[in-house]
């Protein structure tokens, strides 16, 4: 009976259902081996030989597969149909051979399927092949590159740039995109401009809206009306003239549907429509794939299998009619740079089933499936037919002209099912020709007059480029040819987990650490965070996949230059690095002043020079070189930011309370407030960490003093007079009575909780701890009196895990769905007897186990166990070989 290995237990369960009892289907739980996080895992002196190690949590999964192979006669590797899937299959075979779990005559085959459906799986089983070593070599090259960059570059960052955590081959390039976009935003200077809008009416009294396009006989450009005065003059020019319709032009237009989803477009659309992050999208897609509902979700292909196209067309005809079906199937080709199109698009495996028919319980999966189903069907539907109307209105003398635009949907076509979202809506005054007013215009005839109902000037300001969302960042990476479908989610997640980037209302904002890391890498490793270099390297890695390049040759050329760049940084000092970053960021941090004075001169002492500094926490700020005589600081960034927000080496002064300065600091473990200063007598002044959810920007003197006053005395307990307190501890907000602690749901309750509420919370905690404490016993739901044979009260009580029957020390849970009021004495006695019988068996088993354990310990005494132990020690450790 062949052993089939896939990555996940969910996938194994689905496939096992299709293959039946003739196969043993097991899960590897992802990769079973990886490079150890230590020097020398990739040997650059010996053709990039790699030392692999079986992960601790993978050993039991590998053992299960090895045990199954003892009785089964074949191994079928059915991991995902991409580079990572091929690598997992290769690792599995290599690791099993290292364990000698595969015999010389054990047949090993590889099967791939793009969807986990019965047809796809059974067809794949009929077409086995060997491991594709070109895909494996592409994986080895990428894994070695990521290791060499991360393992060698990260220590340079740790030593030269305090607070930096790590660098990566693609993640650092991705971070650079975000940082450079933020610098564009900060350098942006808004420009004012005005437009003039008119509300006009036809001779039949129907109103419509038009915009001024010609003034003084000249076509207006965007910034031609620059001031309010100019706008008022333009309004008067329109008001003082009679207007008539010079032309009415109606043009037919078609709108075609978007292509089916690939990985990047699915992430983008899920972000736009649902606010999903890249990781959230891929996790939901993974579950749908493993359940056999969609095709493989890591792909840069947008074509569909012919049978899927026909199934989509059949579904469209059945649901919407023949009018919504184009004469011939639509064909799509990927325009993204470096697209491999190795797989199909992401589509439902059964076009007939919509989200409602599947009855998915998980909300994320339901939304995502609905999105995929609609996009797939829409991609094969007829185009939407529109009529775009342009109406020009002018004065008799030609000095002013206005334009009205409208759009009418003549046939909705694919729009009936789906419309693609937009990353950023057009700004006022920035509408393109095809972004005209979607409203339908009234009937307007050429030559007729246009009555002026209202003329309004509107002020606008140019807007900076928007910050990236996860969706627009993935789109930009795809355009540049950086990263691949399988890596987008992990890259975007990693830079956030490292603290280099934060997310606010869906937008990605670089933190100080991220800016500094980018400035360092751009200055000392510019080539390796270059967009073009990274894209070209991706092309070379794709060439390895295609078999047109040698993977070790690509690695050798990269390592030769990269090692030289690393060597150049060995003698760098931290002060030298910081000064260099100051120079790089000078236009951003210290832009020219309006009066021509030195932008780096300290505004307080006038003698020191401003420069960027780093704090122990890794944050950055601008400080005076005359420190500690001058303690001037301001936030990292250009001048003009709120300087009260700066948290320098001496913290941010919030105010004075009882003659003590109260300051806010950024510490190693997060922000905290402190009363006074450290002295010889008091080396650790009173401190309090900010609770979870409290932003440093929101902390003022009152909040800080309140935090520092904790724990707060509520008063003496009404039963014993012992003090009850509220505070914030390691595990969050709490109330305390003696040695009993009870958690509070909200931080704010620490400052408001009264004695009645505190006693209630403490009593609940005491009851939950088995009655230890002072809680009153729970009232019985039903009381049957004493046991008819053995005495002792029998009651039905409501417990932590539901209602149960209690007699002496026996607690028997009621069967699920049983109403406590319906329990009879006979039923209670049966439950008690059954529970008591189980307890008796457990005790007997415990005694038997104890005796067996004693015998076992006697057999494995040092003297008796020496020889077997020696044999075990001589056995090679699995996973330590070099692959």
Secondary structure, 3 states (H helix, E strand, C coil): CCEEEECCHHHHHHHHHHHHHHCEEEECCCCCEEECCCCCCEECCCCCEEEEEECHHHHHHHHHHHHHHCCCCEEEECCCCCHHHHHHHHHHHHHHHHCCCCCCCCEEEECCCCECCHHHHHHHHCCCECCCHHHHHHHHHHHHHHHHHHHHHHHHHHHHCCCCCCCCCCHHHHHHHHHHHHHHHHHCCCCEEEEEEEEEECCCCCEEEEEEEEECCEECCCCCCCCHHHHHHHHHHHHCCCEEEEEEEEEEEEECCCCCECHHHHHHHHHHHHCCCHHHHHHHHHHHHHCCCEECCCCCCCCCCHHHHHHHHHHHHHHHCHHHECCCCCCCCCCCCCCCCCCCCECECCCCCCHHHHCCCCHHHHHHHHHHHHHHHHHCECCEEEEEEEEEEEECCCCEEEEEEEEEEEECHHHHCCCCCCCCCCCCCCCCHHHCCCCCCCCCCCCCEEEEEEEEEEEEECCCCCCCEHHHHHHHHHHHCCCCCCCHHHHHHHHHHCCCEEEECCEEEECHHHHHHHHHHHHHCHHHHCHHHHHHHHHHHHHHHCCCCCHHHHHHHHHHHHHHHHHCCCCCCHHHHHHHHHHHHHHHHCCCCCCCCCCCECCCCCCCEEEEEECCCCCEEEEECCCCCCCCEEECCCCCCCHHHCCECCEEEEEEECCEEEEEEEECCEEEEEECCCCCCCCCCCEEECCCCCCHHHCCHHHHHHHHCCCEEEEECCCCCCEEEEEEECCEEEEEECCEEEECCCHHHHHCCCHHHHHHHHHHHHHHCCCCCCCCCCCCCEEEEECCCCCCEEEEEEECCEEEEEECCEEEECCCCCCHHHCCHHHHHHHHHHHHHHHHHHHHHHHHHHHHHHHHHHHCCHHHHHHHHHHHHHCCCCCCCEC
